[in-house]
Amino acid sequence: MDDQLLSVESAVRGAARAAKDAQPVLARLRRAEKDALLHAMAEALVARADEIVAANAQDLAAADESGMAAGLRDRLALDPQRIASIAQQLRDAAALPDPVGEVVRGSVLANGLELRQVRVPMGVIGMVYEARPNVTVDAAGLALKAGSAVVLRGGSAALHSNTALIAVLRDVLAERGLPEDLVVGIDAHGREGADVLMRARGLVDVLIPRGGAGLIRRVVENAQVPVIETGTGTTHVLVDASADLDQAEQIVLNAKTQRVGVCNALETLLVHQDVAAEALPRLGTALAEAGVRLHVDERAAALLPAGVEHVPATEEDWDVEYLALELAVAVVDDLDAALAHIRAHSSGHTESILTRDLVSQQRFLAEVDSAVVMANASTRFSDGGEFGFGAEIGISTQKLHARGPMGLSEITATKWLVVGQGHVRP
């Protein structure tokens, strides 16, 4: 290992160790103290919004120069309104019940031993993400409320934005007499720093990646610390044969266009053949008017009216997370065919059926194996904030420990408390 890599290894492991050493101080804080900390951080973010926006402008300039995709640029951009929204997420998290100390279950054994399983801080949470400065604050706020320190690697595209945001959070910690290293950023150490974080077993208790498929795959395949996998959003909406088309038009437009650069935006539209001749001209026209370019199979192409821009769908289109005004569209024979398509191409994030048939609805809800499965609702509701969790730290598409939007409870661990009266095992 050359001197530069040794330096990065030392710096990142040192940052993780500092976070680990700082965490016990946080674990001793009462809820009122943690909530006051989050409120102070929210106020500081708003007060220093001009400083943060100026830092973000440097990242946006670099993004424009590199030709960053519109959806990713939208995630990167900050303005005073978005900063106020990010600050409100901290206030919302402060208003939530403190998960630490919550009794999950308990009992008294026949021999008199008292058992309680309680929620406890995870310890040190590592985050690896890209071009999403809001995640910097969301992750820090949720981790602190749940009693954990956090090590953040937000990627080179948001380097200046994340540096400014972390500086604000650390300043508030210092002002309140708490260790600044409860929130640590390692962006300065680049990709090599992320690699070191993945190997920091014993210093980092869990690693959570958020970003594109490549980033998540890299973390999952290379990490030596436990990982909660958050997946990309190749989300589906099925317009079933009995769908209310007025409702379907509103839902499809919302799911695709309300905000395109997010993981719960619609990426593949499936239309039942029995309603396709009526639904596709209507939906295709509405989507085209909203600026959406359609990638369609042959049956869908034959039903779209002249003037609706579209291109032939390739096999790759069924697995793409566009994060742009692009949408894959297919006509399916029936519910069985739709379910088979989703099984083959879903990332396990979010799927929705639009139907008035309760039998179809129940089959879809039962058989689709994704973290969030919906009926007659936009996929944009697949979100911790919309679910009432406050700011989410990610949407887990795995099946161990946590699945779906991860709020405070999902980023805690548990331990067993056992109280005896001189008990010995016979």
Beta strands, then each sheet from edge to edge (+ up, - down):
strand 1: 103-108
strand 2: 114-121
strand 3: 124-129
strand 4: 149-153
strand 5: 183-185
strand 6: 206-210
strand 7: 235-239
strand 8: 266-272
strand 9: 293-296
strand 10: 310-312
strand 11: 326-332
strand 12: 350-354
strand 13: 372-375
strand 14: 395-396
strand 15: 404-405
strand 16: 412-419
sheet 1: 1+ 2- 16+
sheet 2: 5+ 4+ 3+ 6+
sheet 3: 10+ 9+ 11+ 8+ 7+ 12+ 13+
sheet 4: 14+ 15-
end
